[in-house]
Amino acid sequence: MVSDYEARARERLEPAVYEYYAGGADDQITVGDNERAWQRVRLRPRVLRDVASVDTTATLLGSTASAPIGVAPTAAHQLAHPEGECATADGAARAGVPYIVSTLSTRSMEDIASAAPDATRWFQLYVRGSLDQARPLVERAEACGHQALVVTVDVPTLGLRRHEGVALTERVELAHMPPLGSPDSDTYQRHVALTFDDLREIISWTPLPVLAKGVLRADDAAACVRTGVAGIIVSNHGGRQLDTTVDPPTALAEIAAAVGDAAEIYVDGGIRRGTDVVKALALGAHGVFVGRPVIWGLAADGPDGVHAVLDDLRTELERGMRLCGARTLADITADLVVGP
């Protein structure tokens, strides 16, 4: 269970580091509500279906995955394990699922590619300083074999995270950011408030499929599709940006209804069980991404822990599909859920 790994991780991590990963913005209401929101969605299972054989295999942006599950972008994995993101990529590759490498990683995208050459890797882009300063990261991501670009769009400024006792740049070196004291370091601390025109320009830079991450409104999702994105990641940033936002299942259902088949729709935030994955797919998601559970597995047991967390979710998904009468992912339809 994911909760077992969190307990082990909490024992191993410094309290300030655990709080950095676990906490959220302001009163941290959204952090807890994300998990409860999936619990509020109820399953309406079918019976008397032939589920002797169940297939969890998914196609995510054209790549085959063992399940419709991936690793969400999270910062500074060397705070959790000495091998950092290289260990995470190894665990994700063994689990057969994609890993979204963060701009704020502690190992370079090139090192991560070398550590897990067979992994399906997408690159998450924060635009810091200026739009022009982001383009070299996109070019590097393309050059070292990333298969998609994920543009985070919900950080015009950083949310107020009162709980954070860890200043990342004082604890670890971020591989894609200038070191403190360098000529560009002050500029890179500034977040850029992106516009739809900026997103359209970023899409023009690369042949990679581009996803917009951090969308919670149907109208924004539709506007992103008009810019040319290949996918939307429905996300409230794990509760780390704006507190008391709409929960992921509610936003997902609205966005899926508005976007339809015009783009692939993914969701993150609060997913802790394979049954949460069933619910997400029933509400219109193509797949889900998990962040904190992967960190807990990494801290508890390195790449083996990452693999175990992801494989546990896949196993739970398979069991949930059997109990819901769904042999394939295509059988997970809206009639299986009640809510949100």
C-alpha positions in Angstrom: 0.0 0.0 0.0 1.1 3.6 -0.7 0.5 4.5 2.9 3.0 1.9 4.0 5.7 3.6 1.9 4.8 7.0 3.2 5.2 5.8 6.8 8.7 4.4 6.0 9.7 7.5 4.1 8.7 9.7 7.0 10.9 7.7 9.3 13.9 8.1 7.0 13.6 11.7 5.8 14.5 14.8 7.8 11.2 16.4 9.1 11.8 19.5 7.0 12.3 17.4 3.9 9.2 15.3 4.5 7.2 18.5 5.0 8.6 19.9 1.8 7.2 17.0 -0.2 4.0 16.4 1.8 2.8 19.9 2.4 0.7 22.4 0.4 -0.2 26.1 0.1 -1.8 28.3 2.7 -4.0 26.2 5.0 -3.3 23.0 3.1 -7.0 22.3 2.6 -6.6 21.1 -1.0 -3.8 18.7 -0.1 -6.1 16.6 2.0 -9.2 17.1 0.0 -7.5 15.7 -3.2 -7.4 12.2 -1.7 -10.9 12.5 -0.1 -12.3 13.7 -3.5 -11.5 10.3 -5.1 -13.1 8.6 -2.1 -16.3 10.5 -2.6 -16.6 9.1 -6.2 -18.4 5.8 -5.8 -18.1 2.7 -8.0 -21.2 1.0 -9.6 -19.7 -2.4 -10.6 -21.0 -4.8 -13.2 -21.3 -8.5 -12.3 -21.4 -11.7 -14.3 -18.8 -10.6 -16.8 -16.0 -12.7 -18.1 -13.0 -11.2 -16.3 -10.8 -14.3 -16.2 -8.3 -12.3 -18.2 -7.8 -8.5 -17.6 -5.6 -6.2 -19.7 -4.3 -3.0 -18.1 -2.0 -2.1 -21.1 -2.4 1.5 -22.2 -1.3 3.7 -25.1 -0.2 7.1 -23.8 0.7 9.6 -26.5 1.5 6.7 -28.9 3.7 4.8 -26.4 2.7 1.5 -24.8 2.6 1.4 -21.0 1.9 -1.4 -18.6 -1.0 0.6 -17.2 -2.5 4.1 -17.7 -0.3 5.4 -14.9 2.8 7.6 -14.9 5.2 9.5 -12.6 4.2 13.1 -12.2 7.0 15.8 -12.2 8.3 16.5 -8.7 11.3 18.5 -7.7 14.7 17.6 -6.1 14.7 13.8 -5.8 18.2 13.8 -4.3 16.5 15.1 -1.1 14.9 11.6 -1.0 17.6 9.4 -2.4 21.3 9.9 -3.4 20.7 8.8 -7.0 17.8 11.2 -7.3 15.9 11.2 -10.6 18.1 8.5 -12.1 16.7 6.1 -9.5 13.2 7.3 -10.2 13.6 6.8 -13.9 15.0 3.3 -13.4 12.0 2.3 -11.2 9.5 3.8 -13.7 11.2 2.0 -16.6 11.0 -1.3 -14.7 7.3 -0.7 -14.0 6.7 0.0 -17.7 5.2 3.5 -17.3 6.2 7.0 -18.3 8.1 9.4 -16.1 7.8 13.2 -16.5 11.2 14.7 -15.6 10.9 18.0 -13.8 12.7 21.2 -14.7 13.6 21.3 -11.0 15.4 17.9 -11.0 18.7 17.4 -9.3 20.1 15.2 -12.0 20.3 16.5 -15.5 18.0 15.2 -18.2 21.0 13.8 -20.0 22.1 11.8 -16.9 18.5 10.5 -16.4 18.4 9.4 -20.1 21.7 7.5 -19.6 20.5 5.9 -16.4 17.2 4.7 -18.0 17.6 4.7 -21.8 14.6 2.4 -22.3 12.3 4.6 -20.2 9.4 6.5 -21.6 10.4 10.1 -20.6 8.5 13.3 -21.0 10.0 16.6 -19.9 8.1 19.1 -17.7 8.9 22.8 -18.5 8.8 25.6 -16.0 9.3 29.0 -17.8 11.5 31.0 -15.6 13.1 34.4 -16.3 11.7 34.8 -19.8 10.2 32.8 -22.6 13.5 32.9 -24.6 15.4 31.3 -21.6 13.1 28.3 -21.8 13.9 27.3 -25.4 17.3 25.7 -24.8 15.7 23.4 -22.2 13.1 22.3 -24.9 15.9 21.7 -27.4 17.9 19.6 -24.9 14.8 17.6 -24.0 14.2 16.8 -27.6 17.9 16.0 -28.2 18.1 13.4 -25.4 15.1 11.5 -26.4 12.1 12.8 -24.5 8.9 11.9 -26.2 6.7 14.8 -25.0 6.9 18.2 -23.5 4.7 19.1 -20.5 4.3 22.8 -19.9 3.2 23.8 -16.4 0.7 26.6 -16.8 -0.5 27.2 -13.2 2.5 29.1 -11.8 2.4 32.8 -12.7 3.8 33.2 -9.2 4.6 30.7 -6.5 1.9 29.7 -4.0 2.5 30.6 -0.4 3.9 27.4 1.2 4.2 28.3 4.9 5.1 24.8 5.8 8.3 24.7 3.7 11.4 24.6 5.8 13.6 23.6 2.9 15.0 26.1 0.4 15.8 23.9 -2.5 18.7 25.9 -3.9 20.4 25.9 -0.4 20.0 22.1 0.0 20.7 20.7 -3.5 21.9 21.8 -6.9 19.2 21.9 -9.5 20.6 20.6 -12.7 18.6 22.8 -15.1 18.9 26.0 -13.1 21.8 28.4 -12.8 23.6 28.0 -9.4 23.1 30.6 -6.7 25.4 33.6 -7.3 25.8 33.1 -11.0 24.8 36.0 -13.3 21.5 34.4 -14.4 20.4 33.1 -11.0 18.3 36.1 -9.9 16.5 36.2 -13.3 15.7 32.5 -13.2 14.0 32.9 -9.8 11.2 34.8 -11.5 8.2 32.8 -12.8 6.7 33.9 -16.1 2.9 34.4 -16.2 2.3 32.5 -19.5 -0.5 33.4 -21.9 -2.2 31.3 -24.6 0.0 33.1 -27.2 3.1 32.0 -25.2 1.8 28.4 -25.2 1.3 28.5 -28.9 4.9 29.8 -29.4 6.3 27.0 -27.3 4.4 24.5 -29.4 6.0 26.0 -32.5 9.5 25.3 -31.1 9.3 21.5 -31.2 7.8 18.6 -33.1 7.2 16.8 -29.7 3.6 16.6 -28.6 3.0 19.3 -26.0 0.7 19.0 -23.0 -0.6 21.8 -20.8 -0.4 20.8 -17.1 -2.4 22.6 -14.3 -5.7 23.1 -16.0 -8.9 23.1 -13.9 -11.5 24.8 -16.1 -13.3 23.5 -19.2 -13.0 26.8 -21.0 -9.3 27.0 -20.4 -8.9 23.4 -21.6 -10.8 24.1 -24.8 -8.6 27.2 -25.4 -5.4 25.1 -24.8 -6.7 22.6 -27.4 -7.1 25.5 -29.9 -3.4 26.4 -29.4 -2.5 23.0 -30.6 -1.7 20.9 -27.5 -1.8 17.2 -27.7 -3.0 16.8 -24.2 -4.3 18.3 -21.0 -3.2 17.4 -17.5 -6.0 18.2 -15.1 -4.2 19.3 -11.9 -4.3 21.6 -8.9 -0.5 21.2 -8.4 -1.1 18.7 -5.6 -2.5 21.6 -3.5 0.8 23.4 -3.6 -0.3 26.5 -5.6 -3.8 27.9 -4.8 -5.5 26.5 -1.8 -9.3 25.5 -1.8 -9.4 24.8 -5.5 -11.8 22.5 -7.2 -11.0 18.9 -6.7 -9.4 16.8 -9.5 -12.5 14.4 -10.2 -14.9 17.4 -10.5 -12.5 19.3 -12.8 -11.8 16.2 -14.8 -15.4 15.4 -15.5 -16.1 19.0 -16.7 -12.9 19.1 -18.9 -13.5 15.7 -20.4 -17.0 16.7 -21.4 -15.7 19.9 -23.1 -12.6 18.5 -24.8 -13.9 15.1 -25.9 -11.4 13.4 -28.3 -9.7 16.6 -29.3 -6.8 15.9 -27.0 -5.6 13.2 -24.5 -6.7 14.1 -21.0 -4.8 13.1 -17.9 -5.2 13.9 -14.2 -3.1 14.0 -11.1 -3.6 14.9 -7.5 -4.6 12.6 -4.6 -4.5 9.3 -6.5 -3.5 6.6 -4.0 -5.4 3.4 -5.1 -5.9 1.4 -8.2 -9.6 2.1 -7.7 -8.8 5.8 -8.1 -7.4 5.0 -11.5 -10.6 3.2 -12.4 -12.6 6.2 -11.4 -10.4 8.6 -13.3 -10.7 6.6 -16.5 -14.5 6.4 -16.0 -14.6 10.2 -15.7 -12.8 10.6 -19.0 -9.1 10.5 -18.3 -6.7 8.7 -20.7 -4.4 8.1 -17.7 -3.2 9.3 -14.4 0.0 10.6 -12.8 1.2 10.2 -9.3 3.8 12.3 -7.5 4.1 12.0 -3.7 3.6 8.2 -3.7 6.6 7.8 -6.0 8.7 10.1 -3.6 7.7 7.9 -0.7 8.8 4.8 -2.6 12.1 6.4 -3.6 12.9 7.5 0.0 11.9 4.1 1.4 13.7 1.8 -1.0 15.3 3.7 -3.9 14.4 2.5 -7.5 13.0 -0.7 -6.1 10.5 1.4 -4.0 9.5 3.4 -7.0 8.9 0.2 -9.0 7.0 -1.3 -6.1 4.7 1.7 -5.7 3.8 1.8 -9.4 3.4 -2.0 -9.6 1.1 -2.0 -6.6 -1.1 0.6 -8.3 -1.2 -1.5 -11.5 -2.0 -4.6 -9.5 -4.8 -2.8 -7.6 -6.1 -1.4 -11.0 -6.2 -5.0 -12.3 -8.1 -6.2 -9.3 -10.5 -3.2 -9.5 -11.2 -3.9 -13.1 -12.1 -7.5 -12.4 -14.4 -6.4 -9.6 -16.0 -3.8 -11.8 -16.5 -6.3 -14.7 -14.1 -4.5 -17.0 -11.8 -6.7 -19.1 -10.0 -3.9 -20.9 -9.5 -0.2 -20.3 -12.1 0.5 -23.0 -14.7 -1.2 -20.7 -14.1 1.4 -18.0 -17.0 3.7 -18.9 -18.9 6.5 -17.2 -21.7 4.2 -16.0 -19.2 2.6 -13.5 -19.1 5.7 -11.3 -21.5 7.8 -9.3 -20.3 11.4 -8.7 -18.4 13.5 -8.1 
